């Protein structure tokens, strides 16, 4: 079971850091690295689903703009919405 969780975490970390745009790579990569070890199995699956949303909708959601995608009020969405990105 732990191997499955570790593999899921590796997959999530990779997908969050290699999105296609430098800005989203940094934003989602930082967000994921900070929160991934605090999430339970269900929340990890929610994060995996969250990462399947296109970058434009994710960025617009983060900025509080209208999106084409309907974001449900779950822990991942709330954490992302309140995340403060700090560039190194």
Residue, then its C-alpha position, 0 to 999 in steps of 0.5 A: x500500500x505504501x508503494x502505491x501511495x509513494x508512486x502516486x505522490x511521485x506522479x503528482x509531483x512530476x505532473x505539477x512541475x512539468x505543466x508546459x508553462x514556466x509560470x504554472x510549473x512554478x506555481x503548481x510545483x511549489x503548491x504541491x511540494x508544500x502540501x503533498x505530505x499533509x494529504x490523505x489518500x482521498x485528498x491525493x486522488x483529488x489533487x491528481x484530478x485537480x492536475x488534470x484541469x487545464x492551466x488556463x482554468x487553474x490560473x484563472x481560478x487561482x486569480x479569482x477570475x471566471x473559469x469554464x470549469x466548475x471547481x467544487x469546494x474541496x480541500x485541494x481547491x481551498x488550499x490552492x485558492x489560499x496559496x501564497x506563491x513565494x519565488x525563491 
